[in-house]
Amino acid sequence: MSQSTNTSELAQMEAPAETVNPEHGLPESFGEGFWGRLLFWIAVSFSTFQIITSFGIPLDQPFIAGASLFHFVGVVMVAWAAWLVVLAARRRSIVDGVLGWLAVAVAFGLVLWFGGSIPSQVVRALHVGFLCLVAGAMIANHRSGSSALHAIGWIIGLAGFGVGLYQWALYNELVIRSGELTTGDLVTGIAALAILFYLVWRVMGPALPIVAGLFLAYCLFGNYLPAPLDHRGYSLEQVIEHMSFGTEGIYATPTLVSATYIFLFILFGAFMEKAGVIDFFNDISMAVFGDKQGGPGKVCVASSALMGTVSGSGVANVVASGQFTIPLMKRFGFPSAFAGGVEATSSMGGQIMPPVMGAVAFIMAETIDVPYSKIVEAAIIPALLYFASCYLAVHLEAGKRHLHGLPKAELPNAWTELKTKWFLIAPLGVLVYLLFAGYTPLFAGAVGLSLTVALILGTAIAAGLAVPALRVAFWVGLALVSAYSLASSVTLVVAVVALLSLWNAFSGRGRTTLQACVDAMADGARQALPVGLACAVVGIVIGTMTLTGLGTIVGTWMISIGKDNIFAALVLTMIFSLILGMGIPTIPNYIITSSLAAPILLQLDVPLIVSHMFVFYFGIMADLTPPVALAAFAAAPMAKESGLKIGMQAVKIALPGFVVPYMAVYDPTLMLQPVPGLEGAGYWVAVAYIVIKASLAMVLWGVAAVGYFLKPLAWWERVWAAVAAGFLVAAIPLTDEIGFVLAALFVGFHIWKTRKASASLTAAHS
C-alpha cells in the first residue's frame, strides 16, 4: 500500500462493516422503521428526564415575574402542539413531531407529579425503569428473529419501566408501609429482579447475573451453610424488600451515582463529540506527535489521553479512535498485535485520566464520602506515569523497527488549530475549574453540559451572521451572558440554552444543529446502558453485604492473612479483581471487590483513597488481561488480529498499571496522600523522589519488555533491566539503593556498548 494512501480511506477499508458496541454487543443505532424512531424518542425522553433531575432545578419555583419554569414549558408545549396541528392540516408527516412532543411531555410529567422536586428513591427507580425499557427495545429491534420475539422484547422492556412507575405512583404509600409488603409489592419486587437479571444477561452476557445470583442465593439459603459462612436466615419477603425497595439493593449508591453524575458526564462526552472536540484532540495529537519516531503510535497514545479527559470510557475510546489509529499504525510498520495493544492500553487509561475519569471515580467519591477533586488529585501522577509508559513503549518499538513519523507537510499545524478552535475546550476548562474550586461534580457537570450545548448552538447562529462585526458582538455578548448566568444559578444557564434553541429553531442551519443536539441526547441514553444496568444489578451484592454481614466474614479471613503479610493480602486482592474482571465490567468489579477488600486494606493501615484506588486500577487492568480482555477483543476486528495476542501486548505496555498501585500502598505520596511526619518542603521532596523512582522503574521495565534501548538488547541485558526495576519497586530496606546502582550500571554499560559498536562500524567502513 502506498505511503500516500488517505488515512481515512484506509480506516474505512480495514474497519468492521457494522459498528457494534463491544460492551453490550448491540449496534450503535436504534433500529429501522417506526420502532426504531419510537426507541430513539424514548431515549431522548430518558435523557430529558435525567437532565431535569440532575440539574436539580425546581420547576414550580417563581423564575421571572412570578412565572415558574413550569409555565414556560407549558407555553412551549402548547405552541409545539399547535404547530403540529398546522403541519397535519398541510398534510405533512408529523410522526416524528408527535413522538418528540410525547417524549418531552412524559419527561416533564414524571417530575411535575411531585411538584418539581422528585425524591431520590423515585429518581433511582425511574432511572432503572428507563434502562430496562431502552435495553428491552434494543434487544427487540436488533436481535428478534420474528415478530413474536420482537413483541416479547418490547413487553419485557415496558414491564421493567412499569416497575419504576409503580414506585413513582405509590411512593408515599410505600414509605408509610415500609417493612410490610403487600402482594402487589412482592410481585413487583420479584419482577424487578427477574427483568433486570434477564436484560443484563442478554445485553452484557451471563457472568454478572451469575455473580449477582450467587449473592442473592446466599441471602435466601446461606443459613444452611456451615459456620462461619452461615447467617441467621431471611424470608423471601425480607430479601425482596431489601433488594427491590429502599436504597440498599438495586437502588443502592451505584444506581444513585449512575442516575446523576455518570449519566450527566456521559451526555457531556456525547455533546463534546458533536461539538467537534474529539476531532480537535486528534488534530492536535497529529500536529504535535505525528512526525516523531513511531508517530502514528504516539498520536494514538496522545489522542486517547486527551479523549480520556472527556469521555472516561475505555472500551468506547477503543472503538471511537481505533478505527483510525490502528490501521494508521499498521500502515507505518507496527505489528497488528502491537498496534491493537497500544490502542487498548491507552484507551483504558481514559478511566484514570483526570479531570473526567471513569464512572468508577464518581462511585468511589460517593462511597467513601470524599470530594471528587481528591480522587482526581490521587489519580494525576499515576495517570501521567501510565501514559508516559505507553508513549515509551511506542518509542522503543519504533526504534527497534526503524519506524519514522508522518511527513510534516501532511500534518495539521498545532498553533493554527489552537487559534481557530480553542473555544471548543472552554467548557472543559470551566468544568475543571469548578471541580477544583470545591463545587460538586453534579453542579460542574451540569454547567459543563450547558456550556457545551450553548457552544454548539451559538456556533450555528454565528455562522448565519454575514457581517464579521456581528459575529464578534454575538460571541462577546454570549460570553458575558454566560458568565453572568454562571455567577447566578444553573437555572439562568439553562434559560440561556433555551433561548439559543428557540433562535436556532427559526433557521435552516439552526434546525440541523438542534437535530444534532437531539441525536446527542439519544446517543447518551444508549451509551448509558452497560454502565447503568451494571450499577443496578451489582447493587444486589451491596444489599447482600448489608443484609447478611458477608463482608465481615471475608474481611476477618483477609485480615488474618494481611496482619502477618500485607503483600499477600494485596496479591490476593489483585488476583480476585483480575479473575472477577474476566467476566464483568470495571464498575461492578470495583463495587464487589471494594465492598470485600478495601475496608480490610484500610484496617491494615492502607490510606482510604489508596485502598480504593488499588481495587480500581486492577478492575481496569482486568479489561487488558488475557484470556478475557474486553478492550483487547474490541480492538481485534480493527487490527485484524487475535484478541489474545493483543491482550498479551497490552499487558506488557500497561505494566505501570500493575506496579503503581503497589508502590502507592507502600508510599502514599505517589498518590499525593498525606503522610504522618511529612509536611511542607519535606513532603514535596518525598513526592519528587517517588516520582523519579517510579519513572526510572517504568523506563527499565519498558526497555526490558521491548528489548531495545539505544540498540537491541541481549536477553541477559533485558533481565538486568527488569531486576533493577524490581529492586526500585520493592519496599524493603536498601532495595532503592541497589536498584539505582543496577540502573546506573545498566545505562552506563549500554551506552559504552553502543558507542563501541558504532566506532567499530565506522572503522570498518573507513
TANORZI-V687655 format. One record per helix or strand. SS is the DSSP state (alpha for helix, beta for strand). FROM is the first residue (numbers start at 1). LEN is the number of residues. Records with the same first field share a line. If there is no record, write none. Layout:
SS: FROM-LEN + FROM-LEN
This chain:
alpha: 7-8 + 33-23 + 69-21 + 95-18 + 120-24 + 147-23 + 171-6 + 183-22 + 206-19 + 236-9 + 253-23 + 277-13 + 295-14 + 314-18 + 336-17 + 359-10 + 372-30 + 408-3 + 414-23 + 441-23 + 468-21 + 490-16 + 508-41 + 550-13 + 566-16 + 586-18 + 608-14 + 630-10 + 643-11 + 655-12 + 668-4 + 680-27 + 715-15 + 735-31
beta: 20-2 + 26-2 + 62-3 + 67-2 + 708-1 + 712-1
